[in-house]
């Protein structure tokens, strides 16, 4: 599926990111950056996560309601290019495991990524 028009795209998840946003239903992968909109009637919570998964919800920090990602990031860069740009010092927020349904199900890959990061060359 082609990316939406540039004027319909939110900002990339980080400066210089090479890719585009798609609705969750059109995301072919399992995990990526994601943007969320709370589904609570009286809540207007919005957040993003570097650990969004297509099949699991995250909880809103304002009202705790669960929501699936609204948009997910499709990388244009290859896996090797992404690893070269990865810098642990750039991570500004810690993964909110308490509100991550994938963590509760034992399916979150955050701990695996951290364990294998030591072995990346």
C-alpha positions as CSV (number, residue, x, y, z in Angstrom):
1,X,0.0,0.0,0.0
2,X,1.5,3.4,-0.9
3,X,2.0,5.9,1.9
4,X,-0.6,8.7,2.5
5,X,0.1,12.1,0.9
6,X,2.9,14.1,2.6
7,X,0.4,16.7,3.9
8,X,-1.6,14.0,5.6
9,X,1.5,12.6,7.4
10,X,2.2,13.4,11.1
11,X,5.8,14.2,11.9
12,X,8.2,11.2,11.8
13,X,8.9,9.5,15.1
14,X,12.3,11.1,15.3
15,X,14.3,13.6,13.1
16,X,15.6,12.0,9.9
17,X,13.5,8.9,10.1
18,X,13.1,7.4,6.6
19,X,9.6,6.0,6.2
20,X,5.9,6.8,6.6
21,X,2.8,6.3,8.8
22,X,0.0,3.9,7.9
23,X,-3.2,3.0,9.7
24,X,-2.8,-0.1,12.0
25,X,-5.0,-2.2,9.7
26,X,-2.6,-1.6,6.8
27,X,0.6,-2.3,8.8
28,X,2.3,-5.5,7.5
29,X,4.7,-5.9,10.4
30,X,4.2,-6.7,14.1
31,X,6.0,-3.9,15.9
32,X,7.1,-0.4,15.2
33,X,6.7,3.2,16.4
34,X,3.0,3.9,16.9
35,X,0.7,6.8,17.7
36,X,-2.4,6.3,20.0
37,X,-5.7,8.1,20.6
38,X,-7.6,7.3,23.7
39,X,-11.0,5.8,23.1
40,X,-12.5,7.1,26.4
41,X,-15.5,9.4,25.9
42,X,-14.3,12.0,28.3
43,X,-10.5,11.6,27.6
44,X,-8.5,13.2,24.8
45,X,-5.3,11.4,25.7
46,X,-2.8,11.0,22.9
47,X,0.6,9.3,23.1
48,X,3.3,7.6,21.0
49,X,5.4,4.6,21.7
50,X,8.6,3.1,20.1
51,X,7.2,-0.3,21.2
52,X,3.8,-0.3,19.5
53,X,2.5,-3.7,18.5
54,X,-0.2,-4.4,16.0
55,X,-1.9,-7.0,18.0
56,X,-1.7,-5.5,21.6
57,X,-3.1,-2.5,23.2
58,X,-1.5,0.1,25.5
59,X,-3.2,1.9,28.4
60,X,-3.9,5.6,28.5
61,X,-2.0,7.4,31.2
62,X,-4.9,9.8,31.8
63,X,-7.8,7.3,32.2
64,X,-6.2,3.8,31.9
65,X,-8.4,2.7,29.0
66,X,-6.7,0.4,26.5
67,X,-6.2,1.4,22.9
68,X,-4.6,-0.1,19.8
69,X,-2.2,2.1,17.9
70,X,-3.9,4.4,15.5
71,X,-0.9,4.8,13.1
72,X,2.2,2.7,12.8
73,X,5.5,3.6,11.2
74,X,6.8,1.8,8.1
75,X,10.6,2.0,7.8
76,X,12.2,2.5,4.4
77,X,15.6,1.8,5.8
78,X,17.0,-1.7,5.9
79,X,17.6,-3.5,9.2
80,X,21.4,-2.9,8.9
81,X,20.8,0.9,8.4
82,X,18.5,1.0,11.4
83,X,21.1,-0.8,13.7
84,X,23.8,1.7,12.6
85,X,21.6,4.6,13.7
86,X,20.5,3.1,17.0
87,X,22.1,4.9,19.9
88,X,21.0,3.8,23.4
89,X,21.8,7.4,24.7
90,X,19.1,8.7,22.3
91,X,16.3,6.9,24.2
92,X,14.4,9.5,26.1
93,X,11.5,7.5,27.6
94,X,11.4,4.2,29.3
95,X,8.9,1.6,28.1
96,X,5.7,1.8,30.2
97,X,5.5,-1.9,31.0
98,X,2.6,-1.5,33.4
99,X,0.3,-0.2,30.6
100,X,1.6,-2.5,27.8
101,X,-0.7,-5.4,27.1
102,X,2.1,-7.2,25.2
103,X,4.3,-7.1,28.4
104,X,1.4,-8.6,30.4
105,X,1.0,-11.4,27.8
106,X,4.8,-12.1,27.8
107,X,5.0,-11.1,24.1
108,X,6.8,-7.8,24.4
109,X,10.2,-7.7,22.7
110,X,11.7,-4.8,24.7
111,X,13.7,-7.1,27.0
112,X,14.9,-9.2,24.1
113,X,16.1,-6.1,22.2
114,X,18.0,-4.9,25.2
115,X,19.6,-8.3,25.7
116,X,20.8,-8.6,22.1
117,X,21.9,-4.9,21.8
118,X,25.1,-5.9,23.6
119,X,26.0,-8.3,20.7
120,X,25.3,-5.9,17.9
121,X,28.4,-4.9,15.9
